[in-house]
Amino acid sequence: MTRPAVEPVPGEPAATADLGDERALVVADYHAGIEVGLRYERGVELASNADARRERLLSLLDRTGASRVVVLGDIGHRIGDPKGEEHRELEALFDALDSRNVPLTLVTGNHDGGVADAFEDRIDATPGDGVRMGEVGFLHGHTWPNRAVLGAETICMGHEHVTVKLQDSVGGGRVEPAWLRGPLRRDVFAEHLGVEGDDSDDFEWTDPELVVFPVFNERSGGTWVNVEGQEFLSPFLPGGLESGELYLLDGTRLGDYRSV
């Protein structure tokens, strides 16, 4: 039986991806320096969790044996050049990965405007519309994917911070991070790209599965995808999804996100 190209790590907001010549650990929305942002944006005072975030990522590297890290955008929290605590957190993370000879690919997100320039000699940064590595496409999700990404068998994205609100029979409730997975609709992306009819020569399409990652940083908010009135952030969701199944981090299948 063929192993799937992208496999979630049980109990974690992370997955491994088979890139053909190497195996990658994939996470989304690291948001280094978020505590500074919360302090100035919302007046919330929290001690930095930078060391714990870094050690958590490194422990996942040990657990999976991956030889590369792929971050699906928003590795930093500040929009613009990383400064102060955020810069120091990112520098410590890159130092730790360098000591293990593990390269990092940053799939540029909407919060990463200055990260690639600040650390251009330490990370591989992709364009905002994503990159294809082997049979897996990667993008953050704040922009439409490029044609190379859409030609992959599996497409991984972040940006949404997928969260599900669960309620029991007596009115109690809890909020959980979740995975959202489902096939994409060709017509939506073909129309965006100006592809007419079934011109396969102009538009490679393999009926890809979209895998929307839960947020790695537990201090970052989320989109309650099963709550009426909540809207997706990506320009191609939910219209680009044929259907979408929700899964908790432990693998529990919740069903279609529209009926949970």
N, C-alpha and C positions, 0 to 999 in steps of 0.2 A: 504494500500500500504506500502510495506516495505521500510524503509528509507535506503539510501545507507550507506555503512560502512564508507565512507570517503566523507565529504561534504566541498567544498571550502567556505571560509568566503567571502561573496560578497565584492568586491573592495579591497581585501587584499591578499598578497602572503602567505596565511595561510589556514589551513583546520582543521576541527574537525574529529576525528576518534573514532568510537565505538569499544572499546576494550573488550566488553562483560560485565566486572564488573566495568568499569569506562570510562569516556569520556576524550579524550586527545586533546590538542591544538598542532598541528603539523606545524612546520616551517622548512625551509632548509637554510643552508648557512648563519648563523648569522654573522660570520667573525668579532668577537670582536677584537678591536685594529687595524682595517684595515687602519686607518689614519697613523699609524706608518709605516705600510708596504708600503703605497703609497709614504710616505716621502723618504724612503730609496731605494725603488725599482724604482721609477719614478721621484723623485724630486718634487712631488706635495705636497704643504703645505695646509692642511685642518685642521680646528679646529675639535676637537673630537666631534663626534655625539653620544657618549656612552650613555648619559642620555636619549636622545630622543629614541634610539633603545630600551633601557630597558623599558621606559614608554610605548612605542608602543606595546611591547610584553605584558606588564601587562594589558594594556587597552583591548587587545584581550582576555586575560583571563577573565576579567570582562564581556566582551561582550558575550562570548561563555559559561561561567559557567563551563569550563573544570576543571578537578581535577588533571591533569597531563600535563606536557609539554614534547613533543618529538621533539628533534632537529635532523634533518636528515643529520648530519655531518657538519663539518667545523664550529663548534661553535666559534672557535678561528681562527685567520688569520695566525699567525706565525706557520710555520712547525717546531715543536719542543716544548720545554718547554715554556709555556706562561710567559712572563716577563713584568715588568714595567707597562705601560698603559694598555696593554692587560690583564695582571693578575688582575689589579685593577678593570677593567671593568667586568671581569668574576666574581670576588668576589662580587661585588655590585649586579650583577644579581642574583647570588645564594642566597645572603642575602635576597633580596626582595622576592624570591620564598619561602625561608624558613619561612619568616615572615607570609606567607599565607598558610603554610603547603602544598605546592604544590611540589611534587617531579619532578625531571627532568631526562629523559632518553636521553642519548647522543648515537646516532647511529654513531659509530666512522667513521670519514672520513679521507681523506688523509692529512688534516691540523691539525688533533687532536692527533698527536703522544704523546705529553706530557700532555695533558689536564687531561686525566683519572688519571694519576699518581699524578698530582699536586692537584687534587680535588677528590681523590678517596673516601673520606668519605662524599662527598656532592652530588654526582651524580651517576646514574646507567649507566655505559658505556657498550655497547654491542661489540661483535667482529666486525671486519671490513666487514664480509660477511652478516651482518644483523641479525635481530631477528623477530620472529613472536609473536604477541600479539593478542590473540583472532583469528579473521579471517582476520587480516591485517598484512602484512609483511612490514618491514621497512629496508631500507639500504641506504647508501650514494650514491653508484653507481660507485665508482672508482674500485670496484672488482666485480666478479660474485657473485650473491646471493647464499646462501646455500639452501639445500633441504627444510628445514622448511619454509623458506621465500617463496619458489616457490609453496608450498602447500597452501598458503593463497588465499583468493578470490580476494583481492586487494593488490597491492604492491606499496608502496610509496617510492620515491627516490628523491634525490637532485642532487648535483654535476654539472649538466649541465648549470645552470643559464639560463633557456630557455628564449630567447628573439626573438621577431619577428619584422622585418623591414616592415613598411607599407608605401605605396606610393599612392598619390591621382592622379587624372586625369590630373592635371596641373604640375606634377613633384615634388610637395611638399612631404616631408616624415617625418616619426617619428619612433622612436624605442620604443617598449612596452614590458614589461615582460609578460610572458604567461605561461599557463598550457599546457602540452602535455599529452594526454591520449589515450590509445589504448590497444588492446589485444596482448598478447605475443605468440610467436611461440614455441610450445613444442619441436619441433625437434632440434632447436638451443641449448636449455638448456639440453636436453637429451644427445645430442652429447658431450657437454662440460663435463657432469657428467659421461659419459661412459655408459649410460643406453641404452640397445638394445631393439628394438621393442616397444611393448606396455606393458611392464612389470610394471603394476600399483602397484604391491606389493613393488617394489623397488623405485618407484618414484611417489609420490602423485602429481596429476596435476588437477586443477579445472578450467582451462581456465582463469587464472587471468587477471585482467585489471591492466596495469601499469599506475601510476599517477606520472608524473615528475613535481616536484614543481618549481615554479619561485623562484628566489633568494630573501631572506628576506632583505638582506643588499643592499640598493639602490646604494651604492657606489662601489659595486663589479661589474665587467664586466659580459658580457653574451655571449652565443653562439647564433648567428643569424641563427636559424634552417631553415629559408626559403631563405637563401642567398647561391648561388652556391659557392663552395669552402670552406664553413665553415664545420667543422667536429665535430661530437659528441665526447665527452670525455670518455664516458663509454665504456668498452670493449665489451659489448653486444648490443650496439646501433650503427646504426639503425637496424642491422641484426636481432635482437631478437624481433623486433616489427612486428606484422602482418600488422598493419596500425596505424596511429597516427593523432588525431584531435587536433587542436590548439584552445585555448580559452583565451580571454583577462580576466583580473582580474574582470571586471564587468559582466562576463558570456557570452560575445559575442562570438559566435562560428564562427571561421574563416575557418574551413574546414581542409582538409588533409594538413599536414605541407609541403608536397612536391609540392603542387600546389598553395599555398598562394602567 
